[in-house]
């Protein structure tokens, strides 16, 4: 507390999972152990009415180097936890100015 009264809590930035973020996902796997996938978040995909998280794998936590670059779709209902290792900044919307029709206003 400050001498002038209670201080306002500092605002924390809003958390969002943006394409390009590097993440680690724990999802339902074989038997009792969760499957761990590490890579770059590419977005959400709908397959047959089921939404899935699209993850471009890297080889950081994998023994097989051939996994790098493979896209893994993880159904949302199978995800147990997501660690955001590096958050990408959301791309700003790029809007172009409408072009006036040629010949109308000269």
Residue pairs with C-beta under 8 A, 6 or more apart in sequence:
1 7
15 84
15 87
16 87
16 90
17 23
17 41
17 82
17 84
17 87
18 41
18 87
18 88
18 89
18 90
19 41
19 42
19 43
19 88
20 40
20 41
20 88
21 40
21 41
21 84
21 85
21 86
21 87
21 88
22 38
22 39
22 40
22 41
22 84
22 85
22 86
22 88
23 38
23 39
23 40
23 41
23 55
23 82
23 83
23 84
23 85
24 36
24 37
24 38
24 61
24 82
24 83
24 85
25 36
25 37
25 38
25 53
25 55
25 74
25 79
25 81
25 82
25 83
26 34
26 35
26 36
26 79
26 80
26 81
26 82
27 34
27 35
27 37
27 74
27 75
27 78
27 79
27 80
28 34
28 35
28 78
28 80
29 35
34 80
36 61
37 55
37 57
37 72
37 74
38 57
38 58
38 60
38 61
38 62
38 85
39 55
39 56
39 57
39 58
39 72
40 55
40 56
40 58
41 53
41 54
41 55
41 88
42 54
42 55
42 56
42 71
43 54
44 51
44 52
44 53
44 54
45 51
45 52
45 53
45 54
45 73
46 52
47 73
50 75
50 76
50 77
51 75
51 76
52 73
52 74
52 75
52 76
53 73
53 74
53 76
53 79
54 71
54 72
54 73
55 71
55 72
55 73
55 74
56 69
56 70
56 71
56 72
57 67
57 68
57 69
57 70
57 71
57 72
58 67
58 68
59 65
59 67
59 68
62 68
